[in-house]
Amino acid sequence: MQLSVREENQFHVVTTEEAVLSNKHQVKLKGYLSNLIDEGFLNIILDFANVKSIDSSILGVLMLAHNRVRKQDGTFQLITTQPQILFVLEATNLNRILPVRDSLEVAIEWGKEKLK
């Protein structure tokens, strides 16, 4: 699993080119996000624009990272427009907890407002 991070304004954008994220990616994604948070990067945007499908282990990673960042007054957002991912988030009601955006621009704008 290839992950990359770049800084956009005051946000760290994590991207993957993987189309399907499952339990075999869970450890690496969790470790990568945990390292960012441990290093003090608390405004994270996870860009899943290329991801078509996720399983429950990835949902757990997303919620863990979201909770850790929120406890430190940071922001954690997910970018996706994939119907299957949106369906899973809605079916589990995680879309009510985890901020989901349809573009990087929308995520950055929301994050800036949240940090004011």
C-alpha positions, 0 to 999 in steps of 0.5 A: 500500500502506497501512502503519501502526505502533502501539506495544503495550507495548514492541513496534511492531506494523506492520499492512496492510489489503492482502489480497494482498502481491506484488512490487509491495509489496516495496519499500515494505514493505522500506523501511518495516521498514528505517526502523523498524529503523534508528530503533532499533525492534527489537521488531517484530510484523508483523500480517498478519491481513488478508493472504490471500496473499504471494509469494516477494518478501515472504518475502525481506523478512520474512527480511531484517527478521528477520535484521536485528532478531535481529543486534541482539538484538531480536524479529521476529514475524509474526501470521497464521492464513491457510492459504495463508500458513502453507502457504508458510511451511511449504513453505519451512521458514521457519516454523522460523526466523520466529516465527509467532503466531496473535494479537497477545496471543500475540505480545506474551506470547512477546516479553515472555518472550524479552526477559527 
